[in-house]
């Protein structure tokens, strides 16, 4: 992760009072530099720093407020430096032009930030089911692994494969296959907690990462989820069952890849042996 990304994540999780304090500090520092350099040297471009910061991390309204404060700071430094205009309206016009420029830049940056945020969110979502895709799961699971290392929270992962899914596609068509996958995703999403992570990671395979719950409870949780999934398939007359490989980590996993590899291996054991069952191990 780059330094810029780390800084961005750092400020994204800070409170509004903290962000306001950073904005005001930046503005005061630039205003002080503006004052000591005198009105003959223009540094108005640097006022875009706190304005951009406000637009990116604060929103549209904070960027407009900081724009007004920037213009007032510029007027104050010019006054203290003894700058004189031929007419009062000239000064007003110049400040108004600066204000318009600052506001446009702040609002544009806010809009850009929102657009990028939407694109990032879309990149993490599975286009068919609307839940996390592999990339989204990877990012969220990495945070949970780090939290597990720091606070000792327990992690369990369930790797879910839809048995007989190819048969549904071949006999009922791909539209029916899409409905099956959406129904599975919806059922999983309704069952998991807000702190858990559910994702479709390709084809007819899903994964659920359970956070901060004991091994025994996590097994019961996944068993109940499997029953609900089977009920949903039966209700729609789809001949689909679920092979689930489940792994609980007694120590934090080294990586997301380890989580997927161990749970996937257990899932394939179920596929080879019986199908329509859960195989659980504690590692």
N, C-alpha and C positions, 0 to 999 in steps of 0.2 A: 504494500500500500504506500503511495507517495505521500510526501509531506503535506501537500495541498489537500489530499483526501483526508489525512488524519486531522488537519486543522478544521476542515469542513465538518467532519463527524463530531469533533470536540465542541464546536460552537452550536451545532444543531441540537445538542442535548443540554444546552445551558438555559437557564431561566431568563425570562424577559427583563427583569431588573438588571441582571448581569450584562445582557446584551446592550441595554440602554447605557449602562455605566461605561462599557467599552466604546460605544458610539460617542458619548460626550467627551471621553478622554481623548479620543482621536481628533475630534473637532477642536478641542481646546489646544492640543499640541500644534495642529496646523494653523490655528488662529495666532498662536504665539510666534510661530515661524514667520507668518505673514506680517506680523507687526514688526519684528526685529529686522526683516529684510527691506522694509520700506515699500512705499507704493510704487516705486519705479520698477521694481522687479515683480512681475506677476506670477503668482503661484495658484491661481484659481483652480487649475486642473486638479490639484491635490485634494481639494474639497470633495472630489468624487470618491475618495477612499471611504470616509464614514458614510456617505450617501449610498455607495454600492454595498457596503457592509449591512446597512439598515435594510436595503431593498432585498438582499439575498437571504438574510437570516431573520429579519423582522417582518417584512411585508410591505404592502403598498403604502399604508398610512404612515408607518415609521419613516420610510424613505422620503415622503413629502414633508414630514415634520423636520427631519434633519436638513432637508433642502432649504426650508425657511430659516432654520437656525444658522446654516452656513452663510446665507446671504446677509443675515443680521451681523454675523461675526465679521464678514468682509467689510460691511459698512462701518462697524465699530473700529476695526484696525485702520481703515482709511482716515477716519475722523481723528483717532489718536495720533496718527502719523502726520497729521496736518495737511492732508490732501485736499485741494480745493477745485471746484468745478466752476465753469463759467456761468452755469445756471443750475438751480436746484433740480429742475426737471431732467437735466442731463444725467445727474446722479441717479435719480429714480429710474430713468430709462435703462441705464446700465445694470442696475441691480435687478430690474425686472427681467432683462435678458438673461442674466445669470440664473435667476430663479427658474425661468422657463427651461433653460438647458439642464439644470440640475434635476428638476422634477421629471423631465422626459427620460433622462438617463436612469434615474432611480426606478421609475415605473417599468421601463423596458427591461432592466436587469431583474426586477421582481418577476415579470412575465416569463423571462428566459429561465429563471430558476424553477418556476412552476412547471414549465414545459419539459425541462430536463428531469424533474422529479416524476412526472407522469411517464416519460419514456423509460426511466429506470424501473418504475413499478411494473410497466407492461413487459419489460424484459425479464422480470422475475416470475411472471404469471404464465401458466399453461393456457394456450390460446383456446383449447377445446373445453376444458373443465372450469377454468377460472381460478384454480388453486395454484399454489407454488409449482414452478417447474424445477428442474435440477439446479439451475443457478440460484433461484430464490431459496431453495432448501439449503444449498451449500453455504450461502451467506449467513442465514439465520442459525444453522447448526454450528457454524464456527463460533458464533457468539456464545451459544449455549455450552460448547466445550470449554471455552475460556472461563465462563461463569462457574462451570463445574470444577475446574482447577482452582479457582479462587475461593469459592465458598463451600466446596465439597458436596454440591447437589448431585443427585443420582439421575442417570440417563438410561433410558431403554428405547430401543428402536424396533419397529415392526415392519418387515418388508412383505408387501402383499402382492400376490399374483392372481389374476383372474383366470381360473380354470375354465377350459372350453370356450374361451373368448373367440378363438379363430372359427369355431363352429358357428357361433352367432353371426360373425361377419360373412361366412360362406353361405349360410342358409337364409339369413334375414337381410343381408346387405350392410354396407358400411354406415348407413344412417342409423340403423339399429345398434350397430357397434358403438357409434358415438353417443347414443342415448344411454347405453350401458355404462360407459365410462363417466358420463356426467352424473348418472344416478349414484355410482360408487363414490365419486368425489363429494357429492352433496351429502351422502350418508356419513362419510368420514368426517366432513366438516361439522356436521351437526353433533357428532358424538364427542369430538376432541374438545379439550379445554382451550381457552384463549392463549394459554402459555405453551401449548403444544404446537408442533410444526407438522403440517400435512402437505404432501407434494405428490404430483404425478411425475415420475422420473423417466418415462418413456414407455411407449406401447400401452400394454395393459398392466403395468407395474406401478405400484404406489408405495410410499413409505410414510410412516408416522414416527416422529421423535417425541417421546414422552419425557417431560422434564420434572425433576424434583418430586418423584413419587417412588415409593418402595417397590422392590422387585415383585413381591407377592401381589400387591395392589395393581401393578402394571399388567400382570398376566390376566387378572380378572377383567381389567379394563379392555384389553384386546379381545378376550373371549366374548365379552358383551358386544363389542364392535362387530366381530365376525357374525354373531347371531343376527344383528340388525341388518348387516349387508345381505345375508342369506334371505331374510324376510323381504327385503326390497327386491331381490332377484325373483323370488317366488311370486310376489305380488304382480310382477310384470311378465310372468311366464317365460323368464329367461333361464336357460339351463346353464347357469354360471355358479361356480362355487369358488372358494378362496383358500389358497395355500399360503400360509403365513410363517415366515421365519422371524423369530423374535430373540433379541439379545439384550441382556441387561449388563451394564458395566459397573463392576465393583470399584474400579478406578477410572478416572476420565480417559476416554479414548484419545489416541494420538492425533486423529484426523477424521474428517468427514468420510474419507475413503475407507477408513477402517470400519466405521459404523456400517456403511453400505456393503462392504465385502463380507463381513461376518454375518449380517442378517440375511444377505442374499444367498450365502452358502447354506444356511439353515432352511431357507425357503425352498431351494432346489432339492434338499433332502426330503422335504415333504412331498414335492412334485414326483420324485422317483418312487417313494414308498407307497403313499396312500392317496394323496391330494386331499383337499377339503379338511385341513387340520392345521394345528399350530404346533410348532416345535420351538421350545424355549431353552435358552442356555444363559447362565451367568458367567461372565468372563472377567 
